[in-house]
Amino acid sequence: MPFVYSALKELSAHHPKALAAASLIAGLVLGGTLRSRWAAFIILSLVGGFPVAILYGERIGLPSYASCILVVMIDLALAFTALNILRRLGEHGRMGSYLGRLRSRYIPLAHGGDSSRLWRLGSAGVIVAATIFIGWWLPVIISYFLNLELKDALRLIALGLALGGVLAWGIYAGLAIAVSSPILLAAAFLAILMILAQIFKVMMGVKGKPYKERIRR
């Protein structure tokens, strides 16, 4: 599509590092390098976040705290790349119009929807909380919809990643002391973090009718 090509062309001119990071990730996925344990770690951390990265890291001999640090670095680099790509795509024709409609539709959700608990957190609090409990991709979308400055968005995402890493590491370390079976440890670890993520989704109003329908009432 022409607008995608133009956006990528401008991205390469203005943000070559972001494009290089995206190309590296794409190369790992498509280049057949998944046989490498480190490439597998990168892909699993992007897909599954802290819990999957910690579990796989333990399997390849990587301490849980080191896995968390690597996930923070990887996710922050990907968030930077994704934000730049979204901004460039938003400046072009039909894609820009489409993203603009999405922005106007979901800005209330980005602010915390109609949930009083999340509304009190403010936009910054929602972004940090979303990073902790959901992952890097949701705060990227919220930051774009709210048109935050790139440096401000990255600071909030970095804070959320750091707190999320500490939370995941703390839960895993505590379970490792109480549970001796690796299988039970992995199951309990994943279950706890999935429950926390579902609680956050419910608080954010992800489930149920769209925000606009609730406002009309």
Secondary structure, DSSP 4 states (H G I P E B T S, - for coil): -HHHHHHHHHHHHH-HHHHHHHHHHHHHHHTT-TTSHHHHHHHHHHHHHHHHHHHHHHHTT--HHHHHHHHHHHHHHHHHHHHHHHHHHTTSHHHHHHHHHHHHHHHHHHTTTT-HHHHHHHHHHHHHHHHHHT-SHHHHHHHHHTT--HHHHHHHHHHHHHHHHHHHHHHHHHHHHH---HHHHHHHHHHHHHHHHHHHHHHHT-SSS-HHHHHH-
